[in-house]
């Protein structure tokens, strides 16, 4: 059985705190705090204590930080995710090309219409990862394709290259050629996805 009191004391010490600090955060006394972790405390008590300590419940039970949950790559740098976040972003996995194509079309149209920064990400069935960003301020899309073997490809799509230019239009007045940029992005994604997805179009 986990020695929660001992783990509590060690975590508090490692954080440079006192038991009274944690008790104050929880609106109780040190005596009541220690009594609450003896025996078989309820899940709600453990959750409250873990929140006050700013650790996960598993660290409170084991005395060890949680094992890495995964990796994320941002601007070419790899970061280890050591604790699950309170807010979780779910990344869809695609196993049909028609669904992938439809979601990308919808994202591009909404991003251009909204004129704000936006992002969509996905994983295809053999674990190739893609990220499609829209920079509303500078008006460009950026596609990153990360392959299972570690290879990364990136493609920029600037509004100036994909505009529906009318006579006398300035850069500010010109509008995106929605169909042209959408087809270009879809073609680049199609190049990257495994052939199994290309069966259904």
N, C-alpha and C positions, 0 to 999 in steps of 0.2 A: 504494500500500500504506500502511496506517495506521502512523504512527510511535508505537508503543505506549510506548516509553521516554519520549519527549517528553511524551506525554499523561499518563503516570504522574507525571512530575516536576511538571507543572503542577497536576494534581489534588492531589498531596501538598502543594504550596506553598499552594494555595487553601484547604486545610483546616487550615493552620497546623501541619502535621506535618513530620517528616523521613523520608527513605527508611529510616533505621534503625528508625523506629517501625513501618513497614509490614513490614519484614523480620522484626522481632521477632514481630509478630502471626502471621506465616506460618511462624515457626520456622526461619528461614534467615538468611543474611548478605546485606548490601547487594550484594556482588559477585555472589552466586548469583542474587539477585533480578533484577538487571539482565541477567544472562546469560540468564535464563529467558524474557525478553520479546523477545529478539533473534530475527531470522529469522522462523520460522513457528511460534509457540507453540501448544500444544495447547489445545483448548477447556477442559479441566479446569484447566490453568494459568491461563487467563484468568478462569475462574469463581472460582478461589481468590484471585486478585489483586483482582478486583472485590469479593468479599466482604470482604477485608481493608481495602479502601478505602471500603467501604460505598457503592458506586456500581453502576450497571448496566453490563453488558459493553459496551453501545453507547457509553456515555460514555467508557469506557476506550479504545475503538477510534477514536472521533471527536473526543474532547476536549470534547464538548458534552453537557449534560444531555439526557436523552431528551425527545422531544416529548410534549406532553400526550396522554394516552390517553383522556381523557373528562372528564365533569363529574358531580358528585353534588350533590344538593340536600338539606340537612339543616336542619330548622327554618326553612325559607324562605331560607337562605343558600346560595349557589352556591360550591362548591369545585372547583378544578381538580385532577385526578389527574395528577401529572406522571411518576410511575414506577409500574410494575406492582408490586403487593404480592406478597410471597412466598406468601401464602395468598389464593386467589381465591374470591370468592363468585359463583356462577353464578346469574343471574336468569332464570327460565324465560320463554319467549315462548309465548303461547297463541294458537292460531288456531281453536280449537273451544270453544264456550261450555260444553258438557257437561263437558269436562275442567277448565276454569276453575272451574265451579260445584262439581265434586267435590272439587277441591283445597282450595277455601275451606271447604267443609263439614268436611272432615277436619281442617284447621288449627284451626278454631274449637273443635271437640270436644276435640282434644288440648290446646289452650291452657287451656280451662276445667278439664279434668281435672288437668293438671299444676300449675296454680295458680302458675306462674312467668312471668316476662317472656318473650315470644316475638314473632317477626316473620315475615311472609311477604311477598314482593314478586313482581311479575310485570310483563311487558310484553305488551300485546295487539298483534295483527299490524300495526296502523297506528301503533304506537309510543306509545299512551297507556300511562302507567306507574301502577301502584297499589302502595301499601304498606299492609299491615294489621298493626297492632301490638296486642299484648295486654299490659297492665300488670297483672301478677298481684297486686302489693301493693295497688293502689287499685281493682282489679277493674273495669277498663273496656277496651273496644276503641277503637281510633282508626284510621279509614280515610282515607288521602290519595290523591287521584286527580289525576295530573298529565297534562294534555293536550298534544298535539303543538304547539298554538299558544301554549303557555306558561301557560294558565289552570290554576289549582290549586283543587281543592275538598276540604274536609275534613269528616268526619262523626264525632262522638263517640258512643259507646254505653256508657252507665253501667249498671252492674249493677242499680241501684235502679229503672231504667226497664224492665228486661227480666228481672225476677225472677218466679219461680213461687212467689208468696206463699202461705203456709199460715197458718191462724189461729194467732196468737200468735208468729209469726216476728219476730225482730229482724233488723236489717240483716246481722248476723253469721251468723244461722241460715239466712236465705233463700238459695235456690239460683238459679242462672241458669236462665231459661227458654230452653233450648238452641235449640228450634225457632224461637221468636220472634226472638231476636237473629240467628240464622243467616239467616232469611228477610229480615230488615231489611237486613242487610249485603249479601246477594246482590242484593236489589232495587236498592240504591244502586250497586253495581258494574255491574249490568245496564244501568242508566241511562247509565253512562259509556262502556261498551264500544261499538265500532262495530257497526252493524247486521249486518255480514257474520258476526259471531260468533253472532248471535242465531238463526241459521237452525237450528242443531242444539241442541236442549234436552233 
